[in-house]
Amino acid sequence: MEQLPKSLEEAIAEAMVATQAALEDGYTRLQVELVFPELRMMPIAQQFLSAFEDRGSKLRVFFPDAGAAALARRDWGDKDYAIRGIGELKAKIQPDEELFIFIEPSSVEVGQLEELCTEAGDRPVVLLNPRLEDIATIGIGYAGRQLRERFLSQFDSCYYLQPTDGAAISRSYPSPWRVWLEREEGEYELIAEEPRKPVGEALNQLLLQATGGEESQAAQPSAIKRPGLLSGLQQFLRALSQ
């Protein structure tokens, strides 16, 4: 029986397996998203990267800036792979590197991210918890935004997990997108599987159908921005945010 992960460690482990499976199937532009408030990315990144450490120097890890990269090098100790900030002079991609993982890149770095992906060519790139939703607010014109959005559309979601009030959305490659409804405290029931990520009205309709047409907290768009209002969700978020 399909279930949601019960802890952050379990969610990261699922993300590791899903990413490896997608890479083995030939995907070269992937993203992993754990959509929770106030996540501490450094320990998440450390656990996630453990799945790829056997690649040694063929792996390259990028943080948004040199400070975050230096902190990772200090806290993680000696690694066989390079850890750099996206904008560092030493960030240039090397010919023998085969996999590139970007930790929490934001819309501020999207230009540099695009350049590095161009350098990577057909070698795989993974974005871990990208923060690119505000791509339209970084001071570039309409044509520039279109080019950036076209670039970002190249990335396939291999793992996604987002709880909302009374519901959750998930995807773990190669499975389809899944929508879950909280039936009892902390217990989620799978109510739909979709080939594409359900958002907006499509998501609302799925939730309304599952609840017999009654408007619920889960069906309200604003609920996504207000985590922790239901006791079951509070428990889920606390476990996943520790």
C-alpha positions in Angstrom: 0.0 0.0 0.0 1.3 3.4 -1.0 2.0 5.7 1.9 3.5 9.1 2.6 6.9 9.2 4.4 6.7 9.4 8.1 9.9 11.4 8.7 12.2 13.8 6.9 14.9 11.1 6.7 12.4 8.8 5.0 11.4 11.5 2.5 15.1 12.2 1.7 15.7 8.5 1.3 12.8 8.3 -1.2 14.2 11.3 -3.1 17.6 9.6 -3.4 16.1 6.4 -4.8 13.8 8.4 -7.2 16.7 10.5 -8.5 19.0 7.6 -9.0 16.2 5.8 -10.9 15.6 8.8 -13.2 19.3 9.2 -13.9 19.6 5.5 -14.8 16.7 5.9 -17.2 18.5 8.7 -19.0 17.0 11.9 -17.6 19.5 14.7 -17.6 17.6 17.6 -16.1 15.9 16.8 -12.7 14.6 18.6 -9.7 13.8 17.4 -6.2 11.4 19.4 -4.0 10.6 19.1 -0.4 8.1 21.9 0.0 8.0 22.7 3.8 8.6 25.9 5.7 11.9 26.6 7.4 13.8 23.5 6.3 17.4 23.4 7.2 19.0 22.6 3.9 22.5 21.8 5.0 21.8 18.4 6.7 19.2 17.6 4.0 21.8 18.2 1.3 24.4 16.1 3.2 22.1 13.1 3.4 20.9 13.4 -0.2 24.4 13.7 -1.6 25.5 10.5 0.2 23.7 8.6 -2.6 26.1 10.0 -5.1 29.4 10.1 -3.2 30.6 6.9 -4.9 31.1 9.1 -8.1 34.0 10.8 -6.4 35.6 13.6 -8.3 33.0 13.1 -11.1 30.4 14.8 -8.9 30.3 18.6 -8.6 28.1 20.3 -5.9 27.0 23.9 -6.2 25.6 26.2 -3.4 24.0 29.6 -4.1 27.1 31.4 -2.9 30.7 31.0 -1.8 29.8 31.4 1.9 27.4 28.4 1.9 29.9 26.3 0.0 32.6 27.1 2.5 30.3 26.2 5.4 29.6 22.9 3.8 33.3 22.1 3.2 34.0 23.0 6.8 31.1 21.0 8.3 31.3 17.9 6.0 35.1 17.5 6.1 37.1 16.3 3.2 35.2 15.1 0.2 36.3 13.5 -3.1 34.0 15.9 -5.0 34.3 19.7 -5.4 31.9 22.0 -3.5 31.6 25.5 -4.9 29.4 28.6 -4.9 27.6 29.2 -8.2 29.4 32.5 -8.8 32.9 31.5 -7.8 35.7 31.7 -10.3 36.5 28.1 -9.5 33.0 27.0 -10.3 33.9 26.3 -14.0 32.8 22.9 -15.0 35.6 20.4 -15.7 35.6 17.9 -18.6 35.9 14.8 -16.3 32.8 15.7 -14.2 29.7 13.7 -14.9 27.0 14.9 -12.4 26.1 18.3 -11.1 23.9 18.9 -8.1 22.7 22.5 -7.3 21.6 23.0 -3.7 18.6 25.4 -3.3 19.4 27.7 -6.2 17.2 30.9 -6.3 15.9 33.2 -9.0 18.9 35.4 -8.2 21.3 32.8 -9.5 19.2 31.5 -12.4 21.3 33.3 -15.0 24.5 31.7 -13.8 22.7 28.4 -13.3 21.7 28.5 -17.0 25.2 29.2 -18.1 26.6 26.3 -16.0 23.9 23.9 -17.4 24.9 25.0 -20.9 28.5 24.1 -20.1 27.3 20.7 -18.7 25.8 19.9 -22.1 24.1 16.5 -22.0 25.6 15.6 -18.6 22.9 15.3 -15.9 22.0 18.2 -13.6 19.9 17.9 -10.4 18.3 20.9 -8.6 17.7 20.2 -4.9 14.9 22.4 -3.5 15.2 25.2 -6.1 13.6 28.5 -5.1 12.7 29.8 -8.5 9.0 30.6 -8.1 9.7 34.4 -8.2 11.3 34.2 -11.6 9.0 37.1 -12.7 10.1 39.5 -10.0 13.9 39.7 -10.6 13.9 42.7 -12.8 14.2 41.3 -16.3 11.9 42.0 -19.2 9.1 39.8 -20.7 11.4 38.3 -23.4 14.0 37.5 -20.8 11.5 35.9 -18.5 10.2 33.8 -21.4 13.8 32.5 -22.1 14.3 31.7 -18.4 11.0 29.9 -18.1 11.8 27.9 -21.2 15.1 26.9 -19.6 13.4 25.9 -16.4 10.8 23.9 -18.2 13.6 21.5 -19.3 13.7 20.1 -15.7 11.5 17.1 -14.8 10.3 16.6 -11.2 11.6 13.2 -10.0 10.6 13.8 -6.4 8.1 16.2 -4.9 6.4 16.3 -1.5 4.1 19.2 -0.2 1.7 18.9 2.6 -1.2 21.4 2.7 -4.0 21.8 5.3 -5.7 18.4 5.2 -4.0 17.1 2.1 -0.7 16.5 0.4 0.8 16.3 -3.1 3.6 13.9 -3.9 5.6 12.4 -6.8 8.4 9.8 -6.7 9.8 8.7 -10.0 8.7 6.6 -11.8 5.2 6.9 -10.1 2.7 9.5 -11.3 1.7 12.6 -9.3 -0.4 11.7 -6.3 -2.9 13.6 -4.2 -3.6 12.6 -0.6 -6.4 13.5 1.7 -6.2 13.5 5.5 -8.9 11.3 6.8 -7.9 11.0 10.4 -5.2 12.6 12.5 -1.9 11.9 10.7 -3.5 9.4 8.3 -3.5 10.2 4.6 -5.6 8.4 2.0 -4.5 8.3 -1.7 -7.4 9.9 -3.7 -5.9 10.5 -7.1 -3.1 9.8 -9.5 -2.3 12.2 -12.3 0.2 12.3 -15.2 0.9 16.0 -14.5 1.1 18.0 -11.3 -2.4 19.0 -10.3 -2.5 22.7 -9.3 -5.1 25.4 -8.9 -8.6 24.5 -9.9 -7.6 21.0 -11.0 -6.4 20.3 -7.5 -9.4 21.8 -5.9 -11.7 19.7 -8.0 -9.9 16.5 -7.0 -10.2 17.4 -3.3 -13.9 18.4 -3.6 -14.7 15.1 -5.3 -13.0 13.2 -2.5 -14.9 15.1 0.2 -18.3 14.7 -1.5 -18.3 18.3 -2.8 -17.9 20.0 0.5 -15.6 22.9 0.6 -12.7 22.1 2.9 -9.5 23.8 4.1 -7.6 21.5 1.7 -9.5 22.9 -1.3 -8.7 26.5 -0.5 -5.6 27.9 -2.3 -4.7 30.0 0.7 -4.4 26.9 2.8 -1.2 26.0 1.1 0.5 29.1 2.6 -0.7 28.4 6.1 0.9 25.1 7.3 0.2 23.6 10.7 -3.4 24.6 11.3 -4.7 21.0 11.5 -3.3 18.8 14.2 -2.4 16.0 11.8 -0.5 18.4 9.6 1.2 20.0 12.6 2.6 16.6 13.5 3.6 15.8 10.0 5.4 19.1 9.5 7.1 18.9 12.9 8.5 15.5 12.1 9.7 16.6 8.6 11.2 19.9 9.8 13.3 18.6 12.6 
